[in-house]
């Protein structure tokens, strides 16, 4: 019985320590502090926002922004236009409300991949 309890405690400690390294989370909306990703295109777009190993699929039309909480290593945004038009797709990575990286395209079905290391901006 003591071994079973000891095994349970060790497994619990392992789960807690692993979860401490994967704390990034992504949510819609950005309040202007910390890390964020903004997407703007007058046409339909889709893609993903990643904070460390946490991935969130996103879709929209027009402007949307997302908060990336507690990234340890990296943030990336992978977006594509879902239309055959020349409208401009813009993707920004934000730190405390300021743009730290930005990419744009106006090609039909244009794609943007924007990875950054958050360690470069601490």
C-alpha positions, 0 to 999 in steps of 0.5 A, a space after each residue: 500500500 505504501 508503494 502504491 501511495 508513493 507511486 501516486 505521489 511521484 506521478 502527481 509530482 511529474 504531472 505538475 512539473 511537466 504542466 509548469 513548462 507548458 503554460 502558454 494559453 491563447 484566447 480571443 481579444 487583446 487588452 494591450 499588455 503582454 503578448 498578442 497577435 492581430 489579424 486584419 483582412 477585409 476578406 475571409 481568413 483562417 489559420 492558427 496562433 501558437 504559443 510554445 506548443 499550444 495551438 489555437 485554430 482561428 478564422 474570421 473576416 476583418 480584424 481580430 486579435 488574440 492574447 498569448 499568455 505566458 509564452 516561454 519560448 516562441 509565438 507564431 502566427 500562420 494565416 491564409 486568405 480564403 479568397 481569390 482577391 487582392 485584399 491586404 492580409 496583415 498579421 502583427 505580433 504585439 508586445 505590450 501593445 506595440 508591434 514587434 513583428 509584422 507581415 502582409 500580403 495581397 496575393 490571391 489566397 496569400 499565406 503568412 507565416 510569422 514565427 518569433 522567439 519571445 526571448 529576443 524581446 524580454 
